[in-house]
């Protein structure tokens, strides 16, 4: 995904949360990011200063809500972006159309029916269809790791309602996956092993 997105510096994450934006930064291999849940004009001035610092590492600026004054100030920065700087809007309903039009749109909307199918196959102990649906969800995500993680998180959350004591391990594994940016295939293998252990 990073190779495809490398030509973009501004992203609008549709139906996303701050956690989704953080995961998205990790998928871009951005080690340092700054969070602005409610961007003000003085914050834009800080962004300008940080943008012009000489650095070989990329920075990302995660922006939730923003007033009109601060968004207008951002227009120049997004029009002529500095190399290695990413602007990521994760509450796009509060962002003006001009900024959205300069962004690569990434949809974080998950389909509940996919989670329902996954859970149904799990309850029926149907390993084959469970794995097929898991791969189907991964294909729907089109190699968008943060979106796929959102599906997995939703499934684990649903699982925790019916199997609270058994899902603790999966919740801990999921947090480690996000925190340390671990191999997702290894996580999925461990998840499946633990799921079949739960369902014995």
VEXDOVO-21259 format. One record per atom (N, C-alpha, C, O): residue number from 0; residue in one letter; atom name; x, y, z. Coordinates in steps of 0.2 Angstrom, whole numbers. Layout:
num,residu,atome,c1,c2,c3
NUM,A,CA,X,Y,Z
...
REM end
This chain:
num,residu,atome,c1,c2,c3
0,X,N,4,-6,0
0,X,CA,0,0,0
0,X,C,4,6,0
0,X,O,3,11,-3
1,X,N,10,6,4
1,X,CA,14,12,4
1,X,C,17,14,-3
1,X,O,17,20,-4
2,X,N,18,10,-7
2,X,CA,21,11,-14
2,X,C,16,15,-18
2,X,O,17,20,-21
3,X,N,9,13,-17
3,X,CA,4,16,-21
3,X,C,2,23,-19
3,X,O,1,27,-22
4,X,N,3,24,-12
4,X,CA,1,30,-9
4,X,C,6,35,-8
4,X,O,5,41,-6
5,X,N,13,33,-10
5,X,CA,18,37,-9
5,X,C,18,44,-13
5,X,O,21,49,-11
6,X,N,14,44,-19
6,X,CA,14,50,-22
6,X,C,9,55,-19
6,X,O,8,61,-22
7,X,N,5,53,-14
7,X,CA,0,57,-11
7,X,C,3,60,-4
7,X,O,7,56,-1
8,X,N,1,66,-3
8,X,CA,3,69,4
8,X,C,-3,71,8
8,X,O,-2,72,14
9,X,N,-9,71,5
9,X,CA,-15,73,9
9,X,C,-20,67,8
9,X,O,-21,65,3
10,X,N,-23,65,14
10,X,CA,-27,60,14
10,X,C,-34,62,18
10,X,O,-33,65,23
11,X,N,-39,59,15
11,X,CA,-46,60,19
11,X,C,-48,53,20
11,X,O,-50,50,16
12,X,N,-49,52,27
12,X,CA,-51,45,29
12,X,C,-58,46,30
12,X,O,-60,49,35
13,X,N,-62,42,26
13,X,CA,-70,42,27
13,X,C,-72,37,32
13,X,O,-69,32,32
14,X,N,-76,39,37
14,X,CA,-79,35,42
14,X,C,-73,32,46
14,X,O,-73,27,49
15,X,N,-69,37,48
15,X,CA,-63,35,52
15,X,C,-63,38,59
15,X,O,-66,43,60
16,X,N,-59,35,63
16,X,CA,-58,37,70
16,X,C,-51,39,71
16,X,O,-47,38,66
17,X,N,-49,42,76
17,X,CA,-42,44,78
17,X,C,-38,37,78
17,X,O,-32,37,75
18,X,N,-40,32,80
18,X,CA,-36,25,80
18,X,C,-35,23,73
18,X,O,-30,21,71
19,X,N,-40,24,69
19,X,CA,-39,22,62
19,X,C,-34,26,58
19,X,O,-30,24,55
20,X,N,-34,33,60
20,X,CA,-29,37,57
20,X,C,-22,35,60
20,X,O,-17,36,56
21,X,N,-21,33,66
21,X,CA,-15,31,69
21,X,C,-12,25,65
21,X,O,-7,24,63
22,X,N,-17,20,64
22,X,CA,-15,14,60
22,X,C,-13,16,53
22,X,O,-9,12,51
23,X,N,-17,20,50
23,X,CA,-15,22,44
23,X,C,-8,25,43
23,X,O,-4,24,39
24,X,N,-6,29,48
24,X,CA,1,32,49
24,X,C,6,26,49
24,X,O,11,26,46
25,X,N,5,21,53
25,X,CA,9,15,54
25,X,C,10,12,47
25,X,O,15,9,45
26,X,N,4,11,43
26,X,CA,4,8,37
26,X,C,9,12,32
26,X,O,11,9,27
27,X,N,9,18,33
27,X,CA,14,22,28
27,X,C,21,23,31
27,X,O,25,26,28
28,X,N,22,19,36
28,X,CA,29,19,40
28,X,C,31,26,42
28,X,O,37,28,42
29,X,N,26,30,45
29,X,CA,27,36,47
29,X,C,29,35,55
29,X,O,24,34,58
30,X,N,35,37,57
30,X,CA,36,35,64
30,X,C,34,41,69
30,X,O,33,39,75
31,X,N,33,47,66
31,X,CA,31,52,71
31,X,C,25,56,68
31,X,O,25,58,62
32,X,N,20,57,72
32,X,CA,14,61,70
32,X,C,12,65,76
32,X,O,13,64,82
33,X,N,8,70,74
33,X,CA,5,75,78
33,X,C,-2,75,78
33,X,O,-5,75,72
34,X,N,-6,75,83
34,X,CA,-13,74,83
34,X,C,-16,81,85
34,X,O,-15,84,90
35,X,N,-21,83,81
35,X,CA,-25,89,82
35,X,C,-33,87,82
35,X,O,-35,87,76
36,X,N,-36,86,87
36,X,CA,-43,84,87
36,X,C,-47,89,86
36,X,O,-53,88,83
37,X,N,-45,96,87
37,X,CA,-49,102,85
37,X,C,-44,107,83
37,X,O,-42,111,88
38,X,N,-42,107,77
38,X,CA,-37,112,75
38,X,C,-39,119,75
38,X,O,-44,121,73
39,X,N,-34,123,78
39,X,CA,-35,130,78
39,X,C,-30,134,74
39,X,O,-25,130,72
40,X,N,-30,140,73
40,X,CA,-25,144,69
40,X,C,-18,143,72
40,X,O,-14,143,68
41,X,N,-18,144,78
41,X,CA,-11,143,81
41,X,C,-8,136,80
41,X,O,-2,136,80
42,X,N,-12,131,79
42,X,CA,-10,125,78
42,X,C,-7,124,71
42,X,O,-2,121,70
43,X,N,-10,128,66
43,X,CA,-7,128,59
43,X,C,-1,131,59
43,X,O,4,129,55
44,X,N,1,136,63
44,X,CA,7,139,64
44,X,C,12,135,66
44,X,O,18,134,63
45,X,N,11,130,71
45,X,CA,15,125,73
45,X,C,17,120,68
45,X,O,22,118,67
46,X,N,11,118,64
46,X,CA,12,114,58
46,X,C,17,117,53
46,X,O,21,113,51
47,X,N,16,123,52
47,X,CA,21,126,47
47,X,C,28,126,49
47,X,O,33,124,45
48,X,N,29,127,56
48,X,CA,36,127,58
48,X,C,39,120,58
48,X,O,44,119,56
49,X,N,35,115,60
49,X,CA,37,108,60
49,X,C,38,106,53
49,X,O,43,102,51
50,X,N,34,108,48
50,X,CA,35,106,41
50,X,C,41,108,38
50,X,O,44,105,34
51,X,N,44,114,40
51,X,CA,50,117,37
51,X,C,56,114,40
51,X,O,62,116,38
52,X,N,55,111,46
52,X,CA,61,108,49
52,X,C,65,103,44
52,X,O,61,99,41
53,X,N,71,103,44
53,X,CA,75,98,40
53,X,C,75,91,44
53,X,O,77,91,49
54,X,N,72,87,40
54,X,CA,72,80,43
54,X,C,72,75,37
54,X,O,69,76,32
55,X,N,75,69,39
55,X,CA,75,64,34
55,X,C,69,59,35
55,X,O,68,54,31
56,X,N,65,60,41
56,X,CA,60,56,43
56,X,C,53,59,41
56,X,O,53,65,42
57,X,N,48,55,39
57,X,CA,42,59,37
57,X,C,38,61,44
57,X,O,39,57,49
58,X,N,34,66,43
58,X,CA,30,68,49
58,X,C,22,67,46
58,X,O,21,68,40
59,X,N,18,66,50
59,X,CA,11,66,49
59,X,C,7,70,54
59,X,O,9,71,59
60,X,N,2,74,51
60,X,CA,-2,78,55
60,X,C,-9,75,55
60,X,O,-12,76,49
61,X,N,-12,73,60
61,X,CA,-18,70,60
61,X,C,-23,75,63
61,X,O,-23,78,68
62,X,N,-28,76,58
62,X,CA,-33,82,60
62,X,C,-40,80,60
62,X,O,-42,76,55
63,X,N,-43,81,65
63,X,CA,-50,79,66
63,X,C,-55,85,64
63,X,O,-55,86,58
64,X,N,-57,88,69
64,X,CA,-61,94,67
64,X,C,-57,100,66
64,X,O,-51,100,69
65,X,N,-59,105,63
65,X,CA,-55,111,61
65,X,C,-59,117,60
65,X,O,-64,116,56
66,X,N,-58,123,63
66,X,CA,-62,129,61
66,X,C,-60,131,54
66,X,O,-55,130,51
67,X,N,-65,135,51
67,X,CA,-64,138,44
67,X,C,-57,142,44
67,X,O,-54,141,39
68,X,N,-56,146,49
68,X,CA,-49,150,48
68,X,C,-43,145,48
68,X,O,-39,147,44
69,X,N,-43,140,52
69,X,CA,-37,135,52
69,X,C,-37,132,45
69,X,O,-32,130,42
70,X,N,-43,130,43
70,X,CA,-43,126,36
70,X,C,-41,130,30
70,X,O,-37,128,26
71,X,N,-43,137,30
71,X,CA,-40,141,25
71,X,C,-33,142,26
71,X,O,-29,142,20
72,X,N,-30,142,32
72,X,CA,-23,142,32
72,X,C,-19,136,30
72,X,O,-13,136,28
73,X,N,-23,130,30
73,X,CA,-20,124,28
73,X,C,-20,124,20
73,X,O,-16,120,18
74,X,N,-24,127,17
74,X,CA,-24,127,10
74,X,C,-18,128,6
74,X,O,-16,124,2
75,X,N,-14,132,8
75,X,CA,-7,134,5
75,X,C,-2,128,7
75,X,O,1,126,2
76,X,N,-2,125,13
76,X,CA,2,120,14
76,X,C,0,113,10
76,X,O,5,110,8
77,X,N,-6,112,9
77,X,CA,-8,106,6
77,X,C,-7,107,-2
77,X,O,-7,102,-6
78,X,N,-7,113,-4
78,X,CA,-7,115,-11
78,X,C,1,114,-14
78,X,O,2,111,-19
79,X,N,5,116,-9
79,X,CA,12,115,-11
79,X,C,16,111,-5
79,X,O,19,114,-1
80,X,N,14,105,-4
80,X,CA,16,101,2
80,X,C,24,100,2
80,X,O,27,100,-3
81,X,N,27,101,8
81,X,CA,34,99,9
81,X,C,35,92,9
81,X,O,31,88,11
82,X,N,40,90,6
82,X,CA,42,83,5
82,X,C,42,80,12
82,X,O,44,83,17
83,X,N,40,73,13
83,X,CA,40,69,19
83,X,C,35,72,24
83,X,O,35,70,30
84,X,N,30,76,22
84,X,CA,24,78,27
84,X,C,18,75,24
84,X,O,16,76,18
85,X,N,14,72,29
85,X,CA,7,70,27
85,X,C,2,73,31
85,X,O,3,74,37
86,X,N,-3,75,28
86,X,CA,-9,78,31
86,X,C,-15,73,31
86,X,O,-17,71,25
87,X,N,-17,71,36
87,X,CA,-22,66,37
87,X,C,-28,68,40
87,X,O,-28,70,46
88,X,N,-34,69,37
88,X,CA,-40,71,39
88,X,C,-45,65,41
88,X,O,-46,61,37
89,X,N,-46,64,47
89,X,CA,-50,58,49
89,X,C,-57,60,51
89,X,O,-61,55,53
90,X,N,-59,66,52
90,X,CA,-66,68,53
90,X,C,-68,72,47
90,X,O,-69,78,48
91,X,N,-69,69,41
91,X,CA,-70,73,35
91,X,C,-76,77,35
91,X,O,-77,82,30
92,X,N,-81,75,39
92,X,CA,-88,79,38
92,X,C,-87,86,41
92,X,O,-91,91,40
93,X,N,-81,88,44
93,X,CA,-80,94,47
93,X,C,-74,98,42
93,X,O,-72,104,44
94,X,N,-72,95,37
94,X,CA,-67,98,33
94,X,C,-70,101,26
94,X,O,-75,98,23
95,X,N,-68,107,24
95,X,CA,-71,110,18
95,X,C,-69,106,12
95,X,O,-64,102,11
96,X,N,-73,107,7
96,X,CA,-73,103,0
96,X,C,-66,104,-3
96,X,O,-63,99,-6
97,X,N,-63,110,-3
97,X,CA,-57,111,-6
97,X,C,-51,107,-3
97,X,O,-47,104,-7
98,X,N,-51,106,3
98,X,CA,-46,102,6
98,X,C,-47,94,4
98,X,O,-42,91,3
99,X,N,-53,92,4
99,X,CA,-55,85,3
99,X,C,-53,84,-5
99,X,O,-51,79,-6
100,X,N,-54,89,-9
100,X,CA,-53,88,-16
100,X,C,-45,87,-18
100,X,O,-43,84,-23
101,X,N,-41,89,-13
101,X,CA,-34,89,-14
101,X,C,-31,82,-11
101,X,O,-25,81,-10
102,X,N,-36,78,-8
102,X,CA,-34,72,-4
102,X,C,-35,66,-8
102,X,O,-40,65,-12
103,X,N,-31,61,-6
103,X,CA,-33,54,-8
103,X,C,-38,51,-3
103,X,O,-37,52,3
104,X,N,-44,49,-6
104,X,CA,-49,47,-2
104,X,C,-48,40,0
104,X,O,-47,35,-4
105,X,N,-48,38,7
105,X,CA,-48,31,9
105,X,C,-54,30,13
105,X,O,-55,33,18
106,X,N,-58,25,11
106,X,CA,-64,23,15
106,X,C,-63,18,20
106,X,O,-60,13,19
107,X,N,-65,20,26
107,X,CA,-64,16,32
107,X,C,-71,13,34
107,X,O,-72,10,40
108,X,N,-76,13,30
108,X,CA,-83,10,31
108,X,C,-82,2,31
108,X,O,-80,0,26
109,X,N,-84,-1,36
109,X,CA,-84,-8,36
109,X,C,-92,-11,36
109,X,O,-96,-7,38
110,X,N,-92,-16,32
110,X,CA,-99,-19,31
110,X,C,-100,-24,37
110,X,O,-97,-29,38
111,X,N,-106,-23,41
111,X,CA,-108,-27,46
111,X,C,-109,-34,44
111,X,O,-108,-39,48
112,X,N,-112,-35,38
112,X,CA,-114,-41,36
112,X,C,-108,-46,35
112,X,O,-108,-52,36
113,X,N,-102,-43,34
113,X,CA,-96,-47,33
113,X,C,-94,-50,40
113,X,O,-92,-56,41
114,X,N,-95,-46,45
114,X,CA,-93,-48,52
114,X,C,-99,-53,55
114,X,O,-97,-58,58
115,X,N,-105,-52,53
115,X,CA,-110,-57,54
115,X,C,-109,-63,51
115,X,O,-109,-69,55
116,X,N,-106,-64,45
116,X,CA,-105,-70,42
116,X,C,-99,-73,45
116,X,O,-99,-79,47
117,X,N,-94,-69,47
117,X,CA,-88,-72,50
117,X,C,-90,-75,57
117,X,O,-88,-81,59
118,X,N,-94,-72,61
118,X,CA,-96,-74,67
118,X,C,-101,-80,66
118,X,O,-100,-85,71
119,X,N,-105,-80,61
119,X,CA,-109,-86,60
119,X,C,-105,-92,59
119,X,O,-107,-98,62
120,X,N,-100,-92,54
120,X,CA,-96,-98,53
120,X,C,-92,-100,59
120,X,O,-91,-106,60
121,X,N,-90,-95,63
121,X,CA,-86,-97,69
121,X,C,-91,-101,74
121,X,O,-89,-106,77
122,X,N,-97,-98,75
122,X,CA,-102,-102,79
122,X,C,-103,-109,77
122,X,O,-105,-113,81
123,X,N,-104,-110,70
123,X,CA,-105,-116,67
123,X,C,-99,-121,67
123,X,O,-99,-127,65
124,X,N,-93,-118,69
124,X,CA,-87,-122,69
124,X,C,-85,-124,62
124,X,O,-82,-129,60
125,X,N,-87,-119,57
125,X,CA,-86,-120,50
125,X,C,-79,-117,48
125,X,O,-79,-111,46
126,X,N,-74,-121,49
126,X,CA,-67,-118,48
126,X,C,-66,-115,41
126,X,O,-63,-110,40
127,X,N,-68,-120,36
127,X,CA,-67,-118,29
127,X,C,-70,-112,27
127,X,O,-67,-107,24
128,X,N,-76,-111,29
128,X,CA,-80,-105,27
128,X,C,-78,-99,31
128,X,O,-78,-93,28
129,X,N,-76,-100,37
129,X,CA,-73,-95,41
129,X,C,-67,-92,38
129,X,O,-66,-86,37
130,X,N,-62,-96,36
130,X,CA,-56,-94,32
130,X,C,-58,-90,26
130,X,O,-54,-85,24
131,X,N,-62,-93,22
131,X,CA,-64,-90,16
131,X,C,-67,-83,17
131,X,O,-65,-78,13
132,X,N,-71,-82,22
132,X,CA,-74,-76,23
132,X,C,-69,-71,26
132,X,O,-69,-65,24
133,X,N,-64,-73,30
133,X,CA,-58,-69,32
133,X,C,-54,-67,26
133,X,O,-52,-61,26
134,X,N,-53,-71,21
134,X,CA,-49,-69,15
134,X,C,-54,-64,11
134,X,O,-51,-60,8
135,X,N,-60,-65,11
135,X,CA,-65,-61,7
135,X,C,-64,-54,10
135,X,O,-64,-49,6
136,X,N,-64,-53,17
136,X,CA,-64,-47,20
136,X,C,-57,-44,18
136,X,O,-57,-38,17
137,X,N,-52,-48,18
137,X,CA,-45,-45,17
137,X,C,-45,-42,10
137,X,O,-42,-37,8
138,X,N,-48,-46,5
138,X,CA,-49,-43,-2
138,X,C,-53,-37,-3
138,X,O,-51,-33,-6
139,X,N,-58,-37,1
139,X,CA,-62,-31,1
139,X,C,-58,-25,4
139,X,O,-59,-19,1
140,X,N,-54,-26,8
140,X,CA,-50,-21,11
140,X,C,-44,-18,6
140,X,O,-41,-13,7
141,X,N,-43,-22,0
141,X,CA,-39,-20,-5
141,X,C,-32,-18,-2
141,X,O,-29,-13,-4
142,X,N,-29,-23,2
142,X,CA,-23,-22,5
142,X,C,-22,-16,9
142,X,O,-17,-13,11
143,X,N,-28,-13,11
143,X,CA,-28,-7,16
143,X,C,-28,-10,23
143,X,O,-33,-12,26
144,X,N,-22,-11,26
144,X,CA,-21,-14,32
144,X,C,-25,-11,38
144,X,O,-28,-14,41
145,X,N,-25,-4,38
145,X,CA,-29,-1,43
145,X,C,-37,-3,43
145,X,O,-40,-4,48
146,X,N,-39,-3,37
146,X,CA,-46,-5,36
146,X,C,-47,-13,38
146,X,O,-52,-14,41
147,X,N,-43,-17,36
147,X,CA,-43,-24,38
147,X,C,-43,-25,46
147,X,O,-46,-29,48
148,X,N,-38,-21,49
148,X,CA,-38,-21,56
148,X,C,-45,-19,59
148,X,O,-46,-21,65
149,X,N,-48,-14,56
149,X,CA,-54,-12,59
149,X,C,-59,-18,59
149,X,O,-63,-18,63
150,X,N,-59,-22,53
150,X,CA,-64,-27,53
150,X,C,-62,-32,59
150,X,O,-66,-35,62
151,X,N,-56,-34,59
151,X,CA,-53,-38,65
151,X,C,-55,-36,71
151,X,O,-58,-40,76
152,X,N,-54,-30,73
152,X,CA,-56,-27,79
152,X,C,-64,-28,80
152,X,O,-66,-29,86
153,X,N,-68,-26,75
153,X,CA,-75,-27,76
153,X,C,-77,-34,78
153,X,O,-81,-36,82
154,X,N,-74,-39,74
154,X,CA,-75,-46,75
154,X,C,-73,-48,83
154,X,O,-77,-51,86
155,X,N,-67,-46,85
155,X,CA,-65,-48,92
155,X,C,-70,-44,97
155,X,O,-71,-47,102
156,X,N,-72,-38,96
156,X,CA,-77,-35,100
156,X,C,-83,-39,101
156,X,O,-86,-40,106
157,X,N,-86,-41,95
157,X,CA,-92,-45,95
157,X,C,-91,-52,99
157,X,O,-95,-54,102
158,X,N,-85,-55,98
158,X,CA,-83,-61,101
158,X,C,-83,-60,108
158,X,O,-85,-65,112
159,X,N,-81,-54,111
159,X,CA,-80,-53,118
159,X,C,-86,-53,122
159,X,O,-87,-54,128
160,X,N,-92,-52,118
160,X,CA,-99,-52,121
160,X,C,-101,-59,123
160,X,O,-103,-60,129
161,X,N,-99,-64,119
161,X,CA,-101,-71,120
161,X,C,-96,-75,124
161,X,O,-98,-79,127
162,X,N,-90,-73,123
162,X,CA,-84,-77,126
162,X,C,-79,-72,129
162,X,O,-73,-72,127
163,X,N,-81,-68,134
163,X,CA,-77,-63,137
163,X,C,-70,-66,140
163,X,O,-65,-63,138
164,X,N,-71,-71,143
164,X,CA,-64,-74,146
164,X,C,-60,-76,141
164,X,O,-53,-76,142
165,X,N,-62,-79,136
165,X,CA,-58,-82,130
165,X,C,-55,-77,125
165,X,O,-50,-78,122
166,X,N,-59,-71,125
166,X,CA,-56,-66,120
166,X,C,-51,-62,123
166,X,O,-48,-58,119
167,X,N,-49,-62,129
167,X,CA,-44,-58,132
167,X,C,-38,-59,129
167,X,O,-34,-54,127
168,X,N,-36,-65,127
168,X,CA,-30,-66,123
168,X,C,-30,-63,117
168,X,O,-25,-60,115
169,X,N,-35,-63,113
169,X,CA,-36,-60,106
169,X,C,-35,-53,107
169,X,O,-32,-49,103
170,X,N,-38,-50,112
170,X,CA,-38,-42,113
170,X,C,-31,-40,114
170,X,O,-28,-35,111
171,X,N,-27,-44,118
171,X,CA,-20,-42,120
171,X,C,-16,-43,114
171,X,O,-12,-39,112
172,X,N,-17,-49,110
172,X,CA,-13,-50,104
172,X,C,-15,-44,99
172,X,O,-10,-42,95
173,X,N,-21,-42,98
173,X,CA,-23,-36,94
173,X,C,-19,-30,96
173,X,O,-17,-26,91
174,X,N,-19,-28,102
174,X,CA,-16,-22,104
174,X,C,-8,-23,103
174,X,O,-5,-18,101
175,X,N,-5,-29,104
175,X,CA,2,-29,102
175,X,C,3,-28,94
175,X,O,8,-25,92
176,X,N,-2,-31,90
176,X,CA,-1,-30,83
176,X,C,-1,-23,81
176,X,O,3,-21,77
177,X,N,-5,-19,84
177,X,CA,-6,-12,83
177,X,C,0,-8,86
177,X,O,3,-4,82
178,X,N,2,-10,92
178,X,CA,7,-6,95
178,X,C,14,-7,92
178,X,O,18,-2,91
179,X,N,15,-13,90
179,X,CA,22,-15,88
179,X,C,22,-16,80
179,X,O,27,-18,77
180,X,N,17,-15,77
180,X,CA,16,-16,69
180,X,C,19,-23,67
180,X,O,23,-23,63
181,X,N,16,-28,71
181,X,CA,18,-35,69
181,X,C,16,-37,63
181,X,O,11,-34,60
182,X,N,18,-43,61
182,X,CA,16,-47,55
182,X,C,8,-49,55
182,X,O,7,-52,60
183,X,N,4,-46,51
183,X,CA,-3,-47,51
183,X,C,-5,-55,50
183,X,O,-9,-57,52
184,X,N,-1,-58,45
184,X,CA,-2,-65,44
184,X,C,-1,-69,50
184,X,O,-5,-74,51
185,X,N,4,-68,53
185,X,CA,6,-72,59
185,X,C,0,-71,65
185,X,O,-2,-75,68
186,X,N,-2,-65,65
186,X,CA,-7,-63,70
186,X,C,-14,-67,68
186,X,O,-17,-70,72
187,X,N,-15,-67,61
187,X,CA,-21,-71,59
187,X,C,-21,-78,61
187,X,O,-26,-81,63
188,X,N,-15,-81,60
188,X,CA,-14,-88,61
188,X,C,-15,-89,69
188,X,O,-18,-94,71
189,X,N,-12,-85,73
189,X,CA,-13,-86,80
189,X,C,-20,-85,82
189,X,O,-23,-88,86
190,X,N,-24,-80,79
190,X,CA,-31,-79,80
190,X,C,-35,-85,79
190,X,O,-39,-87,83
191,X,N,-34,-88,73
191,X,CA,-37,-94,71
191,X,C,-36,-100,76
191,X,O,-41,-103,78
192,X,N,-30,-101,78
192,X,CA,-28,-106,83
192,X,C,-32,-105,89
192,X,O,-35,-110,92
193,X,N,-32,-99,91
193,X,CA,-35,-97,98
193,X,C,-43,-98,97
193,X,O,-46,-100,102
194,X,N,-46,-96,91
194,X,CA,-53,-97,90
194,X,C,-55,-104,91
194,X,O,-60,-105,94
195,X,N,-51,-108,87
195,X,CA,-54,-115,87
195,X,C,-53,-118,94
195,X,O,-56,-123,96
196,X,N,-48,-116,98
196,X,CA,-47,-118,105
196,X,C,-53,-116,109
196,X,O,-56,-120,113
197,X,N,-56,-110,108
197,X,CA,-62,-107,111
197,X,C,-68,-112,110
197,X,O,-72,-113,114
198,X,N,-68,-114,103
198,X,CA,-75,-117,101
198,X,C,-74,-125,102
198,X,O,-79,-128,99
199,X,N,-70,-127,105
199,X,CA,-69,-135,106
199,X,C,-75,-137,110
199,X,O,-76,-143,111
REM end
